[in-house]
Amino acid sequence: MSSLSPIVLGLDPSLTNFGWGIHDPNKPFGDPLRCIDRGRFQTSSKTLFIGRYVDIRTKLFDLLQEKQIQKIGLEYPVFDNLYSEGMYGLFLYTCEALYDYGADVVFFSPGQIKAHARILLKRPKILGHQWKMEKPDMVEAAKLDTGSKANWNHNEADAYLVARLASRFWQFHGGFITEADLSPLELKQFTEVKQYVRGKKAGSTVKRGILYRENERFFQWSDVKKE
């Protein structure tokens, strides 16, 4: 096994501005080279909807071939939100590109990404409630992690922060780091085991951590490609 942790591509799906960012975990915190590259796939609302999906899928596949990145982090859509059906369609086309290329991908919800950014920025609670992370907060978090002075688009910032969190998961999954290296929030998201002591589920155990949910919350499609 290489001593270097894998480079990770983060994706923030959107039909208008599909953000992507590449994170190098081998560079120290605050180093601008932690973000190798970033950008957006843009489509017009005047284009036939299926054409927009196909265009983004093609551009993503081309990016994967160009950058030769095997590990991916993907923000998945939250249902019952505005245009959730359209976002789920885009999510499927995105997954198709990753599957065809043979990448390994882990899924995170928007709330999970924001929780880590909130901690990074040390945002305080207000009247007992968590700080509501807005677009400027996410941009600030990406700039802080990379020590960047440049302007960031918020879609690219979101994608980079997805890559940053996904990198921690893939490092843990690959044995580059151990449970002792994880933050309390990472430990919960990656390894949580829920033991029920009351109600109908009393006595049962549910492994809720992402690490235990292969083919549900993370997929190793590089293995499928090899086969």
N, CA, C and O of each residue as an XYZ file, in Angstrom:
908
protein
N       0.833     -1.197      0.000
C       0.000      0.000      0.000
C       0.870      1.251      0.000
O       1.856      1.323      0.734
N       0.510      2.235     -0.820
C       1.254      3.488     -0.872
C       1.160      4.204      0.464
O       0.156      4.105      1.170
N       2.236      4.937      0.804
C       2.237      5.695      2.055
C       1.448      6.986      1.934
O       1.168      7.649      2.933
N       1.092      7.338      0.710
C       0.330      8.558      0.469
C      -1.159      8.255      0.409
O      -1.582      7.288     -0.224
N      -1.952      9.092      1.074
C      -3.404      8.937      1.020
C      -3.904      9.322     -0.363
O      -3.307     10.177     -1.017
N      -5.000      8.700     -0.825
C      -5.487      8.972     -2.183
C      -6.061     10.380     -2.337
O      -6.668     10.934     -1.420
N      -5.848     10.929     -3.518
C      -6.478     12.190     -3.901
C      -7.977     11.927     -4.069
O      -8.372     10.861     -4.541
N      -8.804     12.894     -3.685
C     -10.262     12.691     -3.717
C     -10.952     13.813     -4.484
O     -10.628     14.988     -4.314
N     -11.902     13.437     -5.324
C     -12.734     14.384     -6.059
C     -14.076     14.525     -5.354
O     -14.741     13.526     -5.080
N     -14.480     15.760     -5.059
C     -15.770     16.022     -4.444
C     -16.739     16.604     -5.453
O     -16.352     17.398     -6.310
N     -18.012     16.206     -5.351
C     -19.022     16.638     -6.316
C     -20.236     17.221     -5.594
O     -20.743     16.645     -4.631
N     -20.687     18.376     -6.083
C     -21.884     19.050     -5.565
C     -22.860     19.211     -6.723
O     -22.832     20.234     -7.408
N     -23.729     18.219     -6.959
C     -24.578     18.216     -8.150
C     -25.540     19.396     -8.239
O     -26.165     19.791     -7.254
N     -25.640     19.936     -9.424
C     -26.584     21.003     -9.743
C     -26.717     21.052    -11.257
O     -25.721     20.917    -11.968
N     -27.931     21.244    -11.758
C     -28.109     21.332    -13.205
C     -27.527     22.619    -13.771
O     -27.072     22.646    -14.915
N     -27.539     23.676    -12.985
C     -27.050     24.971    -13.463
C     -25.554     25.137    -13.234
O     -24.823     25.525    -14.146
N     -25.095     24.845    -12.020
C     -23.685     24.967    -11.660
C     -23.269     23.742    -10.852
O     -23.363     23.739     -9.625
N     -22.816     22.718    -11.536
C     -22.404     21.460    -10.919
C     -20.966     21.638    -10.447
O     -20.037     21.648    -11.255
N     -20.788     21.778     -9.136
C     -19.459     22.057     -8.610
C     -18.611     20.816     -8.445
O     -19.121     19.743     -8.122
N     -17.311     20.961     -8.666
C     -16.365     19.882     -8.395
C     -15.083     20.476     -7.823
O     -14.696     21.596     -8.159
N     -14.429     19.704     -6.951
C     -13.192     20.152     -6.341
C     -12.336     18.957     -5.974
O     -12.860     17.912     -5.588
N     -11.029     19.098     -6.091
C     -10.108     17.996     -5.841
C      -9.256     18.299     -4.612
O      -8.599     19.338     -4.541
N      -9.274     17.389     -3.654
C      -8.586     17.562     -2.368
C      -7.396     16.618     -2.252
O      -7.502     15.424     -2.532
N      -6.253     17.178     -1.832
C      -5.058     16.381     -1.577
C      -4.803     16.358     -0.072
O      -4.318     17.343      0.485
N      -5.124     15.239      0.598
C      -4.973     15.163      2.052
C      -3.524     15.090      2.512
O      -3.241     15.176      3.707
N      -2.605     14.929      1.560
C      -1.195     14.832      1.915
C      -0.541     16.193      2.115
O       0.592     16.280      2.587
N      -1.255     17.250      1.757
C      -0.772     18.603      1.987
C      -1.297     19.092      3.336
O      -2.417     18.747      3.713
N      -0.518     19.884      4.069
C      -0.932     20.326      5.404
C      -2.083     21.316      5.375
O      -2.311     22.002      4.379
N      -2.803     21.377      6.485
C      -3.912     22.324      6.634
C      -3.423     23.737      6.334
O      -2.368     24.150      6.817
N      -4.190     24.473      5.538
C      -3.834     25.842      5.204
C      -2.945     25.981      3.989
O      -2.582     27.095      3.609
N      -2.587     24.862      3.370
C      -1.753     24.891      2.169
C      -2.654     25.010      0.945
O      -3.528     24.165      0.751
N      -2.467     26.037      0.110
C      -3.310     26.195     -1.089
C      -3.292     24.973     -2.000
O      -4.240     24.755     -2.754
N      -2.225     24.171     -1.945
C      -2.129     22.987     -2.798
C      -3.015     21.847     -2.325
O      -3.101     20.813     -2.986
N      -3.687     22.030     -1.166
C      -4.674     21.028     -0.736
C      -5.820     20.951     -1.740
O      -6.423     19.894     -1.926
N      -6.115     22.076     -2.385
C      -7.108     22.075     -3.471
C      -6.344     22.050     -4.785
O      -5.838     23.077     -5.239
N      -6.263     20.877     -5.390
C      -5.502     20.723     -6.625
C      -6.162     21.463     -7.775
O      -5.489     22.092     -8.592
N      -7.485     21.383     -7.834
C      -8.228     22.023     -8.920
C      -9.694     22.085     -8.526
O     -10.135     21.338     -7.652
N     -10.435     22.951     -9.148
C     -11.864     23.083     -8.899
C     -12.538     23.707    -10.119
O     -11.885     24.339    -10.950
N     -13.857     23.520    -10.213
C     -14.556     24.088    -11.357
C     -16.039     23.766    -11.310
O     -16.556     23.279    -10.304
N     -16.717     24.050    -12.425
C     -18.161     23.820    -12.513
C     -18.536     23.341    -13.904
O     -17.935     23.744    -14.900
N     -19.544     22.472    -13.956
C     -20.183     22.116    -15.223
C     -21.470     22.938    -15.294
O     -22.307     22.859    -14.394
N     -21.626     23.703    -16.328
C     -22.787     24.581    -16.430
C     -23.667     24.187    -17.612
O     -23.170     23.887    -18.698
N     -24.984     24.191    -17.384
C     -25.937     23.963    -18.460
C     -27.018     25.026    -18.388
O     -27.250     25.619    -17.334
N     -27.676     25.262    -19.509
C     -28.697     26.301    -19.597
C     -30.097     25.720    -19.400
O     -30.399     24.617    -19.857
N     -30.937     26.480    -18.715
C     -32.327     26.052    -18.505
C     -33.106     26.023    -19.818
O     -34.193     25.450    -19.887
N     -32.550     26.642    -20.857
C     -33.202     26.651    -22.161
C     -32.959     25.345    -22.921
O     -33.594     25.087    -23.944
N     -32.045     24.535    -22.419
C     -31.727     23.259    -23.053
C     -32.723     22.195    -22.607
O     -33.161     22.199    -21.456
N     -33.085     21.283    -23.511
C     -33.971     20.177    -23.171
C     -33.405     19.439    -21.966
O     -32.205     19.167    -21.911
N     -34.259     19.114    -21.000
C     -33.783     18.579    -19.721
C     -32.893     17.359    -19.886
O     -31.884     17.249    -19.189
N     -33.226     16.442    -20.778
C     -32.414     15.241    -20.935
C     -31.033     15.582    -21.474
O     -30.044     14.923    -21.150
N     -30.980     16.622    -22.302
C     -29.698     17.068    -22.833
C     -28.785     17.589    -21.751
O     -27.568     17.425    -21.826
N     -29.370     18.221    -20.734
C     -28.573     18.746    -19.625
C     -27.964     17.595    -18.821
O     -26.794     17.647    -18.441
N     -28.766     16.557    -18.566
C     -28.270     15.397    -17.831
C     -27.127     14.718    -18.599
O     -26.085     14.401    -18.026
N     -27.336     14.505    -19.878
C     -26.334     13.818    -20.691
C     -25.050     14.638    -20.764
O     -23.950     14.090    -20.684
N     -25.194     15.954    -20.915
C     -24.029     16.837    -21.005
C     -23.180     16.763    -19.735
O     -21.956     16.650    -19.804
N     -23.841     16.828    -18.576
C     -23.115     16.776    -17.311
C     -22.469     15.408    -17.106
O     -21.325     15.325    -16.661
N     -23.186     14.349    -17.423
C     -22.622     13.006    -17.290
C     -21.362     12.873    -18.141
O     -20.360     12.320    -17.688
N     -21.412     13.378    -19.375
C     -20.262     13.299    -20.270
C     -19.082     14.101    -19.743
O     -17.942     13.637    -19.768
N     -19.365     15.318    -19.264
C     -18.292     16.172    -18.752
C     -17.645     15.557    -17.507
O     -16.432     15.652    -17.323
N     -18.454     14.930    -16.661
C     -17.913     14.296    -15.465
C     -17.028     13.110    -15.847
O     -15.941     12.944    -15.294
N     -17.483     12.295    -16.780
C     -16.681     11.147    -17.209
C     -15.361     11.616    -17.809
O     -14.313     11.023    -17.555
N     -15.413     12.676    -18.601
C     -14.191     13.222    -19.203
C     -13.240     13.748    -18.124
O     -12.024     13.589    -18.233
N     -13.798     14.375    -17.084
C     -12.965     14.883    -15.986
C     -12.274     13.725    -15.259
O     -11.091     13.813    -14.930
N     -13.009     12.654    -15.013
C     -12.438     11.481    -14.353
C     -11.286     10.895    -15.163
O     -10.254     10.517    -14.609
N     -11.470     10.827    -16.461
C     -10.406     10.295    -17.316
C      -9.198     11.226    -17.340
O      -8.054     10.772    -17.356
N      -9.463     12.531    -17.342
C      -8.365     13.495    -17.374
C      -7.560     13.474    -16.080
O      -6.330     13.460    -16.114
N      -8.247     13.471    -14.943
C      -7.575     13.574    -13.649
C      -7.141     12.216    -13.093
O      -6.279     12.153    -12.217
N      -7.739     11.122    -13.603
C      -7.381      9.767    -13.151
C      -7.525      9.624    -11.633
O      -6.618      9.143    -10.954
N      -8.678     10.048    -11.116
C      -8.959      9.966     -9.681
C      -9.906      8.804     -9.415
O     -10.908      8.627    -10.109
N      -9.573      8.020     -8.405
C     -10.323      6.799     -8.122
C     -11.318      6.950     -6.978
O     -12.315      6.229     -6.923
N     -11.052      7.887     -6.059
C     -11.891      8.046     -4.875
C     -12.744      9.314     -5.003
O     -12.245     10.391     -5.328
N     -14.041      9.150     -4.737
C     -15.003     10.235     -4.953
C     -15.852     10.448     -3.707
O     -16.141      9.507     -2.967
N     -16.247     11.697     -3.486
C     -17.258     12.037     -2.495
C     -18.396     12.736     -3.219
O     -18.157     13.618     -4.044
N     -19.626     12.351     -2.920
C     -20.783     12.899     -3.634
C     -21.862     13.317     -2.654
O     -22.276     12.535     -1.798
N     -22.315     14.558     -2.785
C     -23.447     15.025     -1.987
C     -24.727     14.530     -2.637
O     -24.960     14.779     -3.820
N     -25.560     13.827     -1.870
C     -26.769     13.266     -2.463
C     -27.976     14.143     -2.138
O     -27.959     14.870     -1.145
N     -29.019     14.084     -2.961
C     -30.164     14.994     -2.803
C     -31.017     14.659     -1.587
O     -31.152     13.496     -1.205
N     -31.581     15.681     -0.997
C     -32.512     15.525      0.117
C     -33.929     15.561     -0.458
O     -34.307     16.517     -1.135
N     -34.701     14.525     -0.185
C     -36.041     14.451     -0.765
C     -37.017     15.380     -0.038
O     -36.779     15.804      1.092
N     -38.116     15.678     -0.722
C     -39.130     16.629     -0.259
C     -38.621     18.068     -0.310
O     -39.250     18.980      0.227
N     -37.475     18.259     -0.964
C     -36.962     19.599     -1.186
C     -37.414     20.091     -2.551
O     -38.003     19.341     -3.330
N     -37.129     21.370     -2.835
C     -37.479     21.951     -4.120
C     -36.840     21.154     -5.260
O     -35.629     20.930     -5.260
N     -37.647     20.731     -6.224
C     -37.193     20.040     -7.422
C     -36.419     18.766     -7.077
O     -35.411     18.459     -7.712
N     -36.882     18.043     -6.094
C     -36.173     16.841     -5.664
C     -36.137     15.768     -6.755
O     -35.159     15.027     -6.856
N     -37.201     15.678     -7.578
C     -37.203     14.670     -8.639
C     -36.106     14.953     -9.654
O     -35.405     14.043    -10.095
N     -35.963     16.224    -10.022
C     -34.913     16.597    -10.974
C     -33.532     16.361    -10.413
O     -32.633     15.932    -11.136
N     -33.349     16.634     -9.130
C     -32.048     16.428     -8.506
C     -31.724     14.941     -8.398
O     -30.570     14.539     -8.548
N     -32.739     14.134     -8.140
C     -32.491     12.698     -8.074
C     -32.111     12.158     -9.448
O     -31.268     11.268     -9.560
N     -32.744     12.705    -10.504
C     -32.372     12.315    -11.862
C     -30.910     12.637    -12.136
O     -30.190     11.828    -12.719
N     -30.474     13.821    -11.713
C     -29.084     14.210    -11.900
C     -28.157     13.320    -11.080
O     -27.065     12.967    -11.526
N     -28.604     12.961     -9.879
C     -27.837     12.068     -9.014
C     -27.605     10.723     -9.710
O     -26.507     10.171     -9.638
N     -28.622     10.200    -10.376
C     -28.499      8.917    -11.060
C     -27.544      9.010    -12.245
O     -26.731      8.110    -12.457
N     -27.634     10.079    -13.010
C     -26.727     10.255    -14.142
C     -25.287     10.414    -13.658
O     -24.350      9.937    -14.298
N     -25.126     11.084    -12.529
C     -23.795     11.241    -11.946
C     -23.231      9.886    -11.533
O     -22.074      9.570    -11.811
N     -24.063      9.095    -10.868
C     -23.628      7.761    -10.444
C     -23.302      6.879    -11.643
O     -22.385      6.059    -11.582
N     -24.044      7.044    -12.724
C     -23.775      6.248    -13.919
C     -22.376      6.536    -14.456
O     -21.657      5.618    -14.853
N     -21.989      7.822    -14.467
C     -20.650      8.192    -14.941
C     -19.579      7.583    -14.035
O     -18.566      7.080    -14.521
N     -19.803      7.627    -12.724
C     -18.845      7.068    -11.773
C     -18.739      5.548    -11.933
O     -17.649      4.980    -11.875
N     -19.885      4.905    -12.134
C     -19.912      3.450    -12.309
C     -19.188      3.044    -13.589
O     -18.384      2.112    -13.584
N     -19.479      3.753    -14.695
C     -18.855      3.426    -15.977
C     -17.345      3.618    -15.919
O     -16.596      2.867    -16.543
N     -16.903      4.614    -15.177
C     -15.471      4.864    -15.053
C     -14.813      3.848    -14.118
O     -13.645      3.500    -14.290
N     -15.571      3.382    -13.134
C     -15.029      2.435    -12.159
C     -14.433      3.126    -10.959
O     -13.360      2.746    -10.488
N     -15.126      4.153    -10.449
C     -14.647      4.890     -9.283
C     -15.274      4.343     -8.011
O     -16.298      3.661     -8.059
N     -14.662      4.641     -6.881
C     -15.218      4.316     -5.566
C     -15.831      5.590     -4.999
O     -15.171      6.629     -4.968
N     -17.073      5.527     -4.553
C     -17.778      6.735     -4.131
C     -18.437      6.552     -2.778
O     -18.941      5.475     -2.460
N     -18.429      7.612     -1.986
C     -19.137      7.643     -0.711
C     -20.096      8.823     -0.751
O     -19.760      9.891     -1.264
N     -21.308      8.620     -0.199
C     -22.353      9.642     -0.222
C     -22.451     10.346      1.129
O     -22.351      9.723      2.186
N     -22.649     11.667      1.063
C     -22.895     12.458      2.269
C     -24.080     13.382      2.028
O     -24.282     13.876      0.919
N     -24.859     13.610      3.081
C     -25.979     14.549      2.979
C     -25.450     15.972      3.120
O     -24.365     16.174      3.666
N     -26.203     16.965      2.633
C     -25.788     18.353      2.809
C     -25.557     18.707      4.281
O     -24.624     19.442      4.607
N     -26.413     18.181      5.170
C     -26.271     18.477      6.591
C     -24.973     17.950      7.168
O     -24.373     18.590      8.032
N     -24.531     16.793      6.703
C     -23.271     16.241      7.190
C     -22.090     17.100      6.757
O     -21.165     17.329      7.536
N     -22.122     17.568      5.537
C     -21.043     18.431      5.035
C     -21.000     19.734      5.830
O     -19.928     20.193      6.225
N     -22.160     20.320      6.059
C     -22.230     21.590      6.784
C     -21.783     21.439      8.232
O     -21.187     22.357      8.796
N     -22.067     20.285      8.839
C     -21.676     20.059     10.230
C     -20.162     20.125     10.385
O     -19.660     20.697     11.352
N     -19.443     19.548      9.447
C     -17.973     19.575      9.511
C     -17.438     20.975      9.232
O     -16.472     21.410      9.859
N     -18.060     21.674      8.301
C     -17.639     23.048      8.019
C     -17.894     23.948      9.227
O     -17.100     24.841      9.524
N     -19.000     23.707      9.914
C     -19.335     24.482     11.118
C     -18.262     24.309     12.193
O     -17.851     25.272     12.841
N     -17.822     23.077     12.366
C     -16.780     22.796     13.352
C     -15.456     23.422     12.926
O     -14.729     23.973     13.752
N     -15.148     23.335     11.645
C     -13.907     23.920     11.129
C     -13.842     25.410     11.415
O     -12.784     25.937     11.759
N     -14.976     26.090     11.272
C     -15.033     27.532     11.487
C     -15.288     27.912     12.945
O     -15.238     29.085     13.314
N     -15.563     26.894     13.769
C     -15.860     27.105     15.192
C     -17.043     28.056     15.371
O     -17.009     28.972     16.194
N     -18.091     27.813     14.579
C     -19.287     28.636     14.668
C     -20.023     28.327     15.979
O     -20.218     27.159     16.317
N     -20.424     29.351     16.707
C     -21.075     29.128     18.006
C     -22.548     28.769     17.862
O     -23.160     29.026     16.825
N     -23.106     28.178     18.900
C     -24.549     27.961     18.953
C     -25.222     29.278     19.312
O     -24.658     30.089     20.047
N     -26.421     29.489     18.796
C     -27.189     30.700     19.086
C     -28.493     30.285     19.747
O     -29.327     29.628     19.124
N     -28.667     30.660     20.990
C     -29.856     30.304     21.771
C     -30.080     28.790     21.759
O     -31.211     28.315     21.660
N     -28.984     28.052     21.862
C     -29.071     26.602     21.924
C     -29.183     25.914     20.581
O     -29.216     24.685     20.515
N     -29.242     26.694     19.498
C     -29.378     26.113     18.162
C     -28.063     26.235     17.388
O     -27.307     27.191     17.561
N     -27.812     25.245     16.531
C     -26.608     25.281     15.727
C     -26.634     26.467     14.763
O     -27.686     26.858     14.258
N     -25.480     27.012     14.530
C     -25.319     28.091     13.550
C     -25.793     27.593     12.186
O     -25.389     26.516     11.747
N     -26.645     28.367     11.513
C     -27.127     27.977     10.192
C     -26.067     28.307      9.154
O     -25.741     29.473      8.930
N     -25.543     27.281      8.532
C     -24.461     27.461      7.569
C     -25.020     27.907      6.218
O     -25.776     27.183      5.570
N     -24.632     29.110      5.811
C     -25.065     29.660      4.536
C     -23.919     29.573      3.525
O     -22.822     29.129      3.862
N     -24.178     29.996      2.298
C     -23.168     29.919      1.233
C     -21.863     30.631      1.604
O     -20.789     30.077      1.372
N     -21.922     31.848      2.175
C     -20.669     32.518      2.547
C     -19.871     31.740      3.591
O     -18.640     31.779      3.584
N     -20.560     31.036      4.488
C     -19.871     30.234      5.496
C     -19.103     29.089      4.836
O     -17.967     28.794      5.208
N     -19.731     28.455      3.863
C     -19.082     27.328      3.194
C     -17.862     27.797      2.395
O     -16.841     27.111      2.348
N     -17.977     28.952      1.780
C     -16.831     29.523      1.065
C     -15.707     29.841      2.047
O     -14.539     29.565      1.774
N     -16.064     30.419      3.185
C     -15.063     30.738      4.205
C     -14.355     29.483      4.701
O     -13.144     29.499      4.920
N     -15.101     28.398      4.879
C     -14.516     27.144      5.356
C     -13.526     26.581      4.339
O     -12.447     26.119      4.710
N     -13.891     26.619      3.058
C     -12.994     26.117      2.016
C     -11.721     26.956      1.944
O     -10.627     26.419      1.772
N     -11.866     28.264      2.075
C     -10.708     29.146      2.016
C      -9.811     28.957      3.237
O      -8.587     29.033      3.128
N     -10.413     28.713      4.392
C      -9.630     28.490      5.605
C      -8.820     27.197      5.492
O      -7.640     27.166      5.841
N      -9.455     26.142      5.006
C      -8.776     24.849      4.903
C      -7.597     24.910      3.942
O      -6.598     24.217      4.134
N      -7.712     25.735      2.915
C      -6.678     25.806      1.884
C      -5.777     27.031      2.010
O      -4.818     27.172      1.251
N      -6.073     27.913      2.954
C      -5.289     29.131      3.077
C      -5.392     30.003      1.846
O      -4.484     30.781      1.552
N      -6.489     29.879      1.126
C      -6.644     30.570     -0.151
C      -7.068     32.021      0.035
O      -7.882     32.334      0.905
N      -6.515     32.894     -0.780
C      -6.900     34.304     -0.810
C      -7.752     34.615     -2.040
O      -8.263     35.725     -2.188
N      -7.897     33.630     -2.913
C      -8.634     33.823     -4.156
C     -10.139     33.793     -3.905
O     -10.597     33.354     -2.850
N     -10.890     34.260     -4.879
C     -12.348     34.191     -4.803
C     -12.800     32.758     -5.109
O     -12.258     32.087     -5.987
N     -13.807     32.316     -4.358
C     -14.359     30.974     -4.543
C     -15.832     31.077     -4.918
O     -16.576     31.865     -4.335
N     -16.244     30.281     -5.889
C     -17.669     30.100     -6.146
C     -18.231     29.148     -5.091
O     -17.560     28.181     -4.731
N     -19.426     29.391     -4.593
C     -19.953     28.579     -3.495
C     -20.200     27.131     -3.899
O     -20.121     26.239     -3.055
N     -20.501     26.874     -5.182
C     -20.669     25.488     -5.636
C     -19.344     24.739     -5.584
O     -19.299     23.564     -5.219
N     -18.278     25.422     -5.947
C     -16.952     24.817     -5.897
C     -16.508     24.610     -4.454
O     -15.868     23.610     -4.130
N     -16.853     25.565     -3.588
C     -16.507     25.431     -2.170
C     -17.220     24.224     -1.562
O     -16.608     23.443     -0.833
N     -18.507     24.071     -1.860
C     -19.255     22.913     -1.362
C     -18.618     21.614     -1.841
O     -18.448     20.673     -1.065
N     -18.267     21.570     -3.130
C     -17.672     20.357     -3.694
C     -16.337     20.045     -3.027
O     -16.040     18.887     -2.733
N     -15.532     21.079     -2.788
C     -14.240     20.845     -2.141
C     -14.434     20.306     -0.720
O     -13.698     19.418     -0.290
N     -15.414     20.834      0.003
C     -15.660     20.367      1.366
C     -16.206     18.939      1.369
O     -15.964     18.184      2.310
N     -16.938     18.570      0.325
C     -17.360     17.175      0.174
C     -16.122     16.296      0.001
O     -16.014     15.236      0.619
N     -15.191     16.744     -0.842
C     -13.954     15.987     -1.069
C     -13.150     15.856      0.223
O     -12.573     14.805      0.499
N     -13.117     16.922      1.003
C     -12.354     16.932      2.267
C     -12.896     15.883      3.238
O     -12.126     15.146      3.853
N     -14.227     15.817      3.375
C     -14.831     14.840      4.271
C     -14.691     13.426      3.703
O     -14.379     12.487      4.435
N     -14.924     13.279      2.392
C     -14.799     11.969      1.759
C     -13.376     11.433      1.906
O     -13.168     10.229      2.055
N     -12.410     12.336      1.861
C     -11.021     11.930      2.029
C     -10.800     11.272      3.384
O     -10.087     10.274      3.491
N     -11.413     11.835      4.413
C     -11.280     11.244      5.742
C     -11.877      9.843      5.771
O     -11.307      8.937      6.380
N     -13.013      9.661      5.121
C     -13.623      8.331      5.086
C     -12.731      7.342      4.344
O     -12.491      6.239      4.833
N     -12.235      7.730      3.163
C     -11.438      6.799      2.376
C     -10.091      6.518      3.043
O      -9.551      5.421      2.902
N      -9.544      7.496      3.766
C      -8.322      7.231      4.530
C      -8.591      6.198      5.624
O      -7.793      5.286      5.840
N      -9.720      6.354      6.306
C     -10.083      5.417      7.370
C     -10.379      4.037      6.793
O      -9.925      3.023      7.324
N     -11.135      4.006      5.715
C     -11.489      2.748      5.063
C     -10.237      2.018      4.576
O     -10.162      0.792      4.649
N      -9.259      2.773      4.080
C      -8.055      2.176      3.523
C      -6.948      1.912      4.520
O      -5.895      1.393      4.152
N      -7.171      2.264      5.788
C      -6.179      1.990      6.813
C      -5.077      3.031      6.933
O      -4.070      2.790      7.598
N      -5.254      4.185      6.299
C      -4.256      5.249      6.402
C      -4.351      5.956      7.756
O      -3.366      6.501      8.253
N      -5.543      5.940      8.341
C      -5.764      6.482      9.671
C      -6.619      5.480     10.449
O      -7.246      4.602      9.856
N      -6.643      5.616     11.778
C      -7.401      4.704     12.631
C      -8.508      5.463     13.360
O      -8.648      6.676     13.208
N      -9.291      4.731     14.154
C     -10.353      5.374     14.932
C      -9.798      6.457     15.852
O     -10.460      7.463     16.107
N      -8.581      6.247     16.346
C      -7.972      7.226     17.247
C      -7.714      8.561     16.551
O      -7.576      9.587     17.216
N      -7.650      8.555     15.218
C      -7.383      9.780     14.452
C      -8.666     10.536     14.108
O      -8.608     11.683     13.666
N      -9.814      9.906     14.306
C     -11.078     10.511     13.912
C     -11.576     11.502     14.959
O     -11.361     11.328     16.158
N     -12.248     12.548     14.475
C     -12.912     13.483     15.381
C     -14.177     12.811     15.911
O     -14.620     11.816     15.338
N     -14.777     13.330     16.999
C     -16.021     12.734     17.505
C     -17.119     12.658     16.449
O     -17.860     11.677     16.390
N     -17.222     13.693     15.616
C     -18.259     13.684     14.581
C     -17.945     12.649     13.509
O     -18.845     11.937     13.062
N     -16.694     12.552     13.091
C     -16.307     11.532     12.115
C     -16.540     10.138     12.672
O     -17.017      9.248     11.968
N     -16.202      9.957     13.928
C     -16.382      8.661     14.570
C     -17.850      8.244     14.546
O     -18.174      7.088     14.275
N     -18.729      9.197     14.831
C     -20.160      8.906     14.819
C     -20.645      8.592     13.408
O     -21.347      7.603     13.198
N     -20.274      9.426     12.443
C     -20.767      9.232     11.081
C     -20.219      7.967     10.445
O     -20.919      7.303      9.679
N     -18.969      7.626     10.756
C     -18.344      6.489     10.095
C     -18.593      5.153     10.799
O     -18.696      4.119     10.139
N     -18.691      5.166     12.141
C     -18.666      3.886     12.868
C     -19.812      3.682     13.860
O     -19.775      2.717     14.623
N     -20.818      4.543     13.881
C     -21.868      4.456     14.907
C     -22.586      3.103     14.897
O     -22.971      2.589     13.846
N     -22.750      2.555     16.078
C     -23.541      1.341     16.275
C     -24.623      1.672     17.304
O     -24.312      2.010     18.446
N     -25.868      1.578     16.909
C     -26.997      1.935     17.767
C     -27.533      0.687     18.455
O     -27.927     -0.275     17.796
N     -27.546      0.710     19.781
C     -28.103     -0.401     20.563
C     -29.389      0.079     21.230
O     -29.376      1.024     22.018
N     -30.490     -0.578     20.907
C     -31.790     -0.172     21.426
C     -32.058     -0.862     22.767
O     -31.869     -2.069     22.912
N     -32.494     -0.077     23.725
C     -32.791     -0.629     25.060
C     -34.266     -0.482     25.410
O     -34.724     -1.029     26.413
N     -35.008      0.250     24.594
C     -36.439      0.441     24.863
C     -37.244      0.273     23.584
O     -36.702      0.282     22.478
N     -38.537      0.120     23.760
C     -39.438      0.040     22.620
C     -39.400     -1.292     21.898
O     -38.848     -2.270     22.400
N     -39.997     -1.318     20.705
C     -40.109     -2.546     19.930
C     -38.756     -3.101     19.506
O     -38.615     -4.304     19.290
N     -37.752     -2.218     19.386
C     -36.435     -2.656     18.934
C     -35.497     -2.993     20.084
O     -34.311     -3.238     19.864
N     -36.013     -3.007     21.302
C     -35.177     -3.278     22.477
C     -34.406     -4.587     22.315
O     -34.967     -5.622     21.955
N     -33.108     -4.510     22.589
C     -32.262     -5.688     22.477
C     -31.607     -5.852     21.126
O     -30.725     -6.695     20.963
N     -32.027     -5.056     20.145
C     -31.450     -5.168     18.806
C     -30.317     -4.155     18.622
O     -30.250     -3.148     19.327
N     -29.451     -4.432     17.686
C     -28.311     -3.572     17.373
C     -28.338     -3.227     15.889
O     -28.517     -4.101     15.041
N     -28.162     -1.961     15.588
C     -28.150     -1.502     14.196
C     -26.848     -0.763     13.935
O     -26.515      0.194     14.634
N     -26.117     -1.211     12.925
C     -24.877     -0.538     12.541
C     -25.216      0.600     11.582
O     -25.491      0.373     10.403
N     -25.193      1.826     12.105
C     -25.615      2.981     11.327
C     -24.459      3.703     10.656
O     -24.680      4.493      9.737
N     -23.233      3.452     11.092
C     -22.074      4.125     10.518
C     -21.880      3.785      9.049
O     -22.191      2.674      8.619
N     -21.370      4.732      8.281
C     -21.191      4.546      6.846
C     -20.300      3.346      6.542
O     -20.521      2.640      5.558
N     -19.305      3.115      7.377
C     -18.369      2.019      7.146
C     -19.068      0.670      7.050
O     -18.573     -0.233      6.377
N     -20.214      0.521      7.714
C     -20.935     -0.748      7.721
C     -22.006     -0.823      6.631
O     -22.767     -1.789      6.577
N     -22.068      0.185      5.767
C     -23.181      0.266      4.812
C     -22.698      0.303      3.362
O     -23.102      1.150      2.565
N     -21.813     -0.654      3.057
C     -21.356     -0.763      1.676
C     -22.530     -1.147      0.774
O     -23.417     -1.905      1.166
N     -22.510     -0.604     -0.440
C     -23.576     -0.788     -1.428
C     -24.880     -0.119     -1.004
O     -25.953     -0.433     -1.519
N     -24.765      0.803     -0.060
C     -25.891      1.643      0.339
C     -25.417      3.091      0.474
O     -26.010      3.999     -0.108
N     -24.345      3.301      1.246
C     -23.794      4.643      1.426
C     -22.397      4.796      0.816
O     -21.914      5.915      0.644
N     -21.760      3.696      0.495
C     -20.528      3.788     -0.292
C     -20.416      2.565     -1.194
O     -20.896      1.478     -0.872
N     -19.762      2.781     -2.343
C     -19.661      1.747     -3.366
C     -18.228      1.682     -3.878
O     -17.592      2.709     -4.118
N     -17.734      0.471     -4.040
C     -16.401      0.272     -4.598
C     -16.543     -0.249     -6.027
O     -16.368     -1.438     -6.296
N     -16.859      0.662     -6.922
C     -17.097      0.289     -8.311
C     -15.802     -0.005     -9.061
O     -15.842     -0.501    -10.187
N     -14.662      0.292     -8.456
C     -13.399     -0.099     -9.086
C     -13.303     -1.622     -9.111
O     -12.724     -2.181    -10.042
N     -13.857     -2.303     -8.113
C     -13.866     -3.763     -8.080
C     -14.733     -4.322     -9.192
O     -14.385     -5.326     -9.813
N     -15.865     -3.671     -9.444
C     -16.767     -4.113    -10.511
C     -16.083     -3.979    -11.862
O     -16.228     -4.839    -12.732
N     -15.333     -2.889    -12.032
C     -14.638     -2.639    -13.293
C     -13.575     -3.698    -13.532
O     -13.397     -4.158    -14.660
N     -12.864     -4.090    -12.474
C     -11.828     -5.106    -12.600
C     -12.432     -6.438    -13.024
O     -11.856     -7.157    -13.840
N     -13.602     -6.765    -12.464
C     -14.265     -8.026    -12.799
C     -14.777     -8.041    -14.229
O     -15.360     -9.033    -14.665
